[in-house]
């Protein structure tokens, strides 16, 4: 598994733990009123689990597993950019949603997330190719490999 995928997946797992914790706190607060602030965790819970966990996990596994060009997984710079933008976006939108006030952090977070998706697609798009191209060394002229 390449370094970028390990980073995506480990970060996704951190969001899974944080998102579940926020959900558990909200759930507990429904049974036993602990503190009214806990209900404000809802946007953070949703952001961390839907984007921080689910999307990020998919990015990590897709970067690792989708067809390669020989040993290359295409331009990595855009994937690093995607990782940075995605996590800046999740933090801005998740934590910004906690602060009942300015909508700007959430908007900035959403824009960063869109940028992350765009950058990821730049890397992924040419890697979506029929198996016969991969097996025959076709497409971009590279065959299958045993790259890590
Ligand atoms: C991948 C897992 C999960 C995802 C994607 C997820 C997503 C969501 C979403 C989208 C909502 C908002 C629903 C709405 O506004 O109608 C929500 C609400 C909620 N979630 Fe989760 N959730 C997950 C796991 C959990 C877990 C494990 C817990 C508790 C331990 C939890 C507790 C809650 C609670 C208490 C609410 C508020 C429900 C209400 O409106 O009364 N969630 N979740």
Boltz pocket constraint, residues with backbone or C-beta under 6 A from the ligand:
constraints:
  - pocket:
      binder: B
      contacts: [[A, 19], [A, 20], [A, 22], [A, 23], [A, 24], [A, 25], [A, 26], [A, 27], [A, 42], [A, 45], [A, 46], [A, 49], [A, 50], [A, 53]]
      max_distance: 6.0
